[in-house]
Amino acid sequence: MRLDIPRTRARVAELLAEYGIPSAAVGVLHDGEVAEFAVGVRDMRTGEPATTDTVYQCGSMTKTWTALAFMQLVDEGKVDLDEPVRACLPGFTVADPEAAATVTPRHLLCHTNGIEEAYGDPGEDGDVYARMVENIADAPQVFPVGHTHGYSVALGYAILARILEVRDGRRWDDVMRDRLFDPMGLTSTHSWHERVDETRAATGHLLRSPEEGPVVTPVDHLPRAFGPGGNITSTTREVLALAHVLLSDGTAPNGNRIVSAESVREMTRSRVPVPDPYMFGPEWALGLIVCDWHGETVYASDGSTIGQNARLRLLPDSNTALTMLTNGGPRDGFYRAVFNEILADLGATTIPELPAPDATLDLDLARYEGVYERPGTRYEVSAEGGKLYLTLVVDPVQAEFLQQPDRVRYELLPVSETHFLMPPARAWEDTQTVAIYGFTNGVARYLHTNCRVTPRTGPLPLDHLRAVD
């Protein structure tokens, strides 16, 4: 492998200080060879160094693991991706009768089910996913099934987990251990925080300001409801074992077949378009994001918890995978800088830059104005002085901890008639991208950013012009 690890380590150390992230563990799989290193500390309070054996929270990278286990059921003929969920869970119902009857595992895997995450408090017991399915009997639709892509943080993959439990007769945590972790020879990967070796676990951190530096997160792990969609913890080497399965037609590094080659092909080739194609990728596959890097197809799996973050990129054309686990962030600029450093060393294609705004566009700004809202999320899009602005209404508890106002305004710079760049409101944030689309009766119906979709619920309030920070 041509990777210059000492130079890359030094560069990552510089970037950690620049971005206010305590540590990063980096792993590279190239032509079957693994290289890994760690930089920084796993807890700012103790100063204990991070190592390649440090265990990090992988967040929504968990969804790729859950998808892989589900594809085993497909291989065994126990489920069909395109049969209704009701074929596996006869009592499955949501508020919309048509959605209840037609939603399939494929919709859940690629985030086109449209069901609101209204699952209440299902508790922390072993029956949590059964309770989540029971609790959504009155859950409304954010959008009709199959109409658009809208990321489901917890619910969609919890329903998949419940199907796994019913078909296997075991709890999801045990299914993951017996179907994936043990056959792949993984000893540091777990789906439940109580099974994690705390002496090796990274502590999550958040950044309130560069002057203060990273502070320990007030939430050290996500609720069990997030399990199938966000609770796996792992190391760089064991994340690369997952990458090996996907790059090697379903075979683990130890030689065990995990899924069929056909299932891997299905995971990568069954795709739906993503309304905002720039931040992550233009398409979503089954448990994977599909990226276009200068004409080369790259697959991605990302995740964030409250203070820890994970990135995985698969480059089939060069038989390469990169992963990075951190206990701070997320910062898109940090990930791009680190991965581009490594990709350049390997002679592989690098990550494309975000598009530039198009100053020649003459948009009817009134078409975008309005309130876009769902439980826990509210955006207000307004036109002022010939420019378009997005105001994010921040959860008061989050705003208080992060010492920020509860309303933050961003300018939207048009890239096209439906896509916008959103420059940071603070120096330590990154530029984001936003799609506002689905025009009906002269106004947009949806706002899509950070993979999440939020429907337009009405016009702006009369006092929307009041000053915001």
C-alpha positions, 0 to 999 in steps of 0.5 A, spaced: 500 500 500 502 506 498 499 510 503 504 514 507 502 513 514 507 518 518 505 524 514 497 522 514 498 521 521 501 528 522 496 531 517 490 528 521 493 531 528 493 538 525 486 537 522 483 535 529 486 541 532 483 546 527 476 542 527 476 542 534 475 534 534 478 530 540 480 524 536 480 520 529 481 513 528 482 511 520 482 505 517 484 503 509 482 497 505 486 497 499 487 490 494 485 486 501 491 490 505 489 493 511 492 500 514 490 503 520 492 509 525 489 513 531 490 520 533 488 524 539 484 522 545 478 518 547 476 523 552 478 530 553 477 529 561 482 524 562 487 525 556 487 518 554 490 516 547 485 513 542 488 507 539 486 503 533 482 498 538 478 504 541 471 503 540 467 508 537 459 509 536 457 508 528 451 512 528 447 510 522 452 506 519 448 501 523 443 501 517 448 498 513 449 492 518 442 491 519 441 491 511 446 486 510 442 481 515 436 483 512 439 480 505 440 474 509 433 473 510 432 474 502 437 469 500 434 464 505 427 465 502 424 468 508 422 475 506 421 478 499 423 485 498 417 487 494 412 484 498 408 488 503 410 488 510 404 485 512 406 479 509 411 478 515 407 483 520 400 481 519 398 487 524 402 492 521 398 498 520 399 506 520 394 512 519 394 511 512 390 505 510 394 505 503 400 506 506 399 500 511 397 495 505 403 497 500 409 499 504 415 494 503 421 492 505 425 495 499 421 502 501 424 501 508 431 500 506 431 506 501 427 511 505 421 512 501 416 509 506 414 516 508 411 514 515 412 519 520 417 517 526 411 518 531 413 511 535 412 514 542 416 512 548 417 504 546 422 503 552 428 500 553 426 493 554 428 487 549 421 488 546 422 495 544 421 494 536 415 490 537 412 496 541 415 501 536 411 497 530 405 497 535 405 505 537 405 507 529 398 505 528 396 512 528 402 515 525 401 520 519 405 520 512 410 525 511 409 523 504 406 518 500 409 511 499 414 511 494 413 519 492 420 521 494 426 520 499 426 522 506 431 519 511 428 515 517 432 516 522 430 510 527 423 507 525 424 504 518 430 500 520 426 498 527 420 495 522 426 491 518 429 489 525 422 487 527 421 482 521 428 479 522 425 478 530 419 475 527 422 470 522 428 468 526 425 468 533 430 472 536 431 479 539 435 483 534 441 484 538 442 476 538 440 476 530 446 481 529 451 477 533 449 470 530 448 472 523 453 477 522 458 479 528 460 471 530 461 469 523 465 475 521 469 473 527 468 480 530 469 481 537 469 489 538 462 490 534 456 490 538 449 493 537 447 494 545 451 499 549 451 495 555 455 490 551 461 495 550 467 494 554 467 501 557 475 501 558 476 501 550 470 506 549 471 513 546 467 519 549 463 523 545 464 531 544 460 537 542 463 544 540 460 550 542 465 555 540 473 554 538 475 558 544 472 553 549 474 547 545 470 540 545 466 539 551 463 532 553 456 530 550 450 530 555 448 524 552 453 518 552 448 513 548 442 513 544 436 510 546 435 503 544 429 505 539 435 507 535 438 500 535 437 497 528 438 504 525 444 507 529 447 503 535 452 499 533 459 500 536 465 498 532 473 499 531 476 501 524 478 494 522 471 491 524 468 496 520 473 494 514 470 487 515 463 490 513 467 493 507 470 487 505 463 483 505 461 488 500 467 489 496 468 481 495 461 479 493 459 477 500 465 474 503 468 476 510 475 477 511 475 470 514 473 467 508 466 466 511 460 467 506 455 472 509 450 473 503 450 471 496 453 475 491 446 477 488 444 480 494 450 485 494 449 486 487 441 488 489 444 492 495 448 496 490 443 497 484 436 498 487 436 505 487 432 511 488 434 518 487 435 523 492 432 530 492 439 533 495 444 530 491 450 534 493 452 533 500 452 525 500 450 523 493 445 523 488 442 516 489 440 511 495 441 504 495 439 498 500 442 501 506 448 505 502 448 512 499 450 512 492 455 517 490 458 520 483 465 522 484 467 525 477 464 519 474 466 514 478 461 510 483 462 510 490 458 507 495 457 511 502 455 509 509 455 515 514 453 515 521 452 520 527 450 520 534 450 526 539 458 527 539 461 521 535 461 520 528 463 515 522 464 515 515 465 509 510 467 510 503 467 504 498 471 505 491 469 498 487 473 500 481 480 501 485 478 495 490 478 500 496 475 502 502 476 508 507 473 509 514 474 514 519 471 514 526 471 520 531 469 522 537 467 529 535 464 533 529 461 532 524 464 536 520 464 535 512 470 539 511 474 535 516 472 528 513 473 531 506 480 533 507 482 527 511 479 522 505 482 526 500 489 526 503 489 518 503 485 518 496 491 522 493 496 517 496 493 511 493 492 514 486 484 514 487 479 519 485 478 524 490 471 527 493 468 532 488 467 539 491 460 542 492 457 546 486 458 553 486 452 558 486 449 560 479 448 568 480 445 568 473 439 565 476 432 569 476 428 565 481 421 567 483 422 567 491 415 567 493 415 560 490 419 557 496 417 561 502 413 558 507 414 554 513 416 547 513 415 543 519 414 536 522 415 534 529 422 536 532 423 540 526 421 547 523 424 551 518 422 558 515 424 560 508 423 567 507 425 572 501 428 579 503 431 584 499 431 579 493 435 574 497 432 567 500 433 565 507 432 559 511 431 560 519 432 554 523 428 553 529 432 550 534 430 545 540 430 550 546 434 544 550 439 543 545 440 551 544 441 552 551 447 546 552 450 549 545 449 556 548 446 558 541 440 562 540 433 558 538 433 561 531 439 561 527 438 564 520 442 562 513 442 565 506 440 560 501 444 561 494 441 558 488 445 553 484 439 551 480 431 552 481 431 547 486 438 546 489 441 551 494 448 552 498 447 554 505 453 557 507 455 557 515 452 562 520 458 560 524 465 560 522 466 553 525 460 550 521 460 547 514 457 549 508 450 545 507 446 544 501 438 544 501 433 542 496 426 545 495 422 542 490 415 538 489 412 545 486 404 544 486 399 550 485 405 555 485 409 553 491 414 548 493 411 542 497 418 539 500 425 541 503 430 536 503 437 537 507 441 532 511 437 527 507 431 529 511 425 531 508 420 536 511 413 538 508 411 545 507 405 546 512 403 553 511 405 560 509 410 564 514 407 567 520 406 575 520 412 576 524 417 572 520 421 579 519 422 580 526 430 580 527 433 573 528 441 571 530 
